[in-house]
Amino acid sequence: YVNRNHFAGFLEMAFPLSLGYLLVKARYFAMEKGLSLRQKFLWFGQESLQWSFLLGLVPVFIGVGLVFSKSRSGITVLAVTAVLAAVAAASWRELSEGDGEEGRGHLRGRRLGGLVRIVVLAVFAVTVWFGIGPIIRRFSEVDVSAEGRRTFYRNTLDMIGDFPLAGTGKGTYVNAYEMYEKVDDKLRLSFAHNDYLEFAAENGVVGGGALIIAGLGLAVWLAAMWRRRRGSFAKGIGLGALLGVTAILIHGLTDFNLQIPANAVYFTTLACLGVAVLGNGSRNERGHVPEVRVPGQKTKKGDTYQGYMSPSKPSMSPGNTLLMAIIAALFAVALFVPAVRDYLGFQRLEVYRRARLEARSIESAFPALEPRLARAVSVSPRAAFRIELARLYVEMARVANDAGRDEDRDTFCDKAIAAYNTAIAANPIDAAPHFEAATTYLLYNYPLMTYQDRAKSYFRQALVFKPADETINTNVVFLHFAWWPTLEDAEKRYAAEIYRKMVARDAAFPAKLEARWKLSFPTLDGLAAVLAELPPGQ
């Protein structure tokens, strides 16, 4: 894991599941009430104590790993999960349907989940032994990201307000967010750092709300089924699945674990495990399928109903089995084929980049570089590969321009524009291909700039999709000021408005514009003349 919070998110789901399995092997939910300490030791027996000790190390190691991930949200969720596990383990009889009246008299005398407390105390003890100083320093640091998250949330709410019904589209947040940035922080926000806001932004209030309700409903459903269960295995594993699902739902308020494929797959697997364990067994326990006693069967450690087993369920008909297999195969193809294509594309892109770094000159290496990049473009429809191909053509156009080969320059410009337009069609709201296509149009018939109007159109679109970007704004203002005598009044007002917005946003913008001006003109006299005749603001 690159991000500590995603590593913590994975461990948040693994910790309660390992804890639940420990409770199963310790036969915790099969233990009778009111046993003395000596009776409890006799209940466990030597073999169960050994298993409990060995399996107890698993949640301890996972908990220690989560703490030393130094994820503040992760550690907080771990604490919440531990408390919920302790309450559930101590109160499972009172929380279970049918046991409420029987267990209420024991509420005052019971202790809070003894086995869970031992695990939590062991996690704390090992953490202190290793050194708790880094954890304390992590929590004492000023959370610089807190203000950033508040900004992300405000901008995301603005996005939801503009696209309330259908959202911006799944997977478009990274580009759509740039339209709502107020300041260029030189970073690219790929996720909202809040799963619920991102679901609503990309899928709309209806679709995102349905996903959110489904997630919360899943937790409530698992909790309701857990209350109805009596079996030790279902109680333990079901509790682990329920708490794992709950942990990731809580962590989703400050991070984006469900946007990470590994954590999303584990979350889905955990949810399916919980439904399978709690849902299937509950039918048996309600009497729909009677349990059968197997004579002479030996007691197995960890079984709830010792010597009992459920009869096998009737198998599906061959026709239904074939239909389910076909549906599963089609689903797998629909899911994995695009992923495989992207993988092959990025693999070939990496081969191209290595060759590009090893090349002595772009002109001599071009015959070998172009087909390698074309192979990446051929296997995946992603815009990123087409943008990379367009950049290669632009490099060759600049080489041809420097060498005075005007026809070759314009030919490569044609290829670059075609690649950029294909990338724009694949991802219309990405500002990068619009901006780079605009600069390519300026290279045509250089220095006459025959396609200046087309360049202006692409520059405008780039600013629509990324209005706070300093590089785009600086270049657009510079070019409009450089073309000032040829501009129409509407274009002059447009350039003046951009300039004023940038000055209001960044007091250092005039100095940055002057530095850009000096790269193309010997003096600042022309810039000063343009600034002197800027039309008044609205």
Secondary structure by P-SEA (a helix, b strand, c coil): cccaaaaaaaaaaaaaaaaaaaaaaaccccccccccaaaaaaaacaaaaaaaaaaaaaaaaaaaaaaacccaaaaaaaaaaaaaaaaaaaccccccccccccccccccccccaaaaaaaaaaaaaaaaaacaaaaaaaaaccccaaaaaaaaaaaaaaaaaacccccccccccaaaaaaaccccccccccccccaaaaaaaaccaaaaaaaaaaaaaaaaaaaaaaaacccaaaaaaaaaaaaaaaaaaaacccccccccaaaaaaaaaaaaaaaaaaaaaaaaaaccbbbbbbcccccccccccccccccccccccaaaaaaaaaaaaaaaaaccaaaaaaaaaaaaaaaaaaaaaaccccccaaaaaaaaaaaaaaacccaaaaaaaaaaaaaaaaaaaaacaaaaaaaaaaaaaaaaaaaaaaccccaaaaaaaaaaaaacccccccaaaaaaaaaaaaaaaccccaaaaaaaaaaaaaacccccaaaaaaaaaaaaaaaaaccaaaaaaaaaaaaccccaaaaaaaaaaccccc
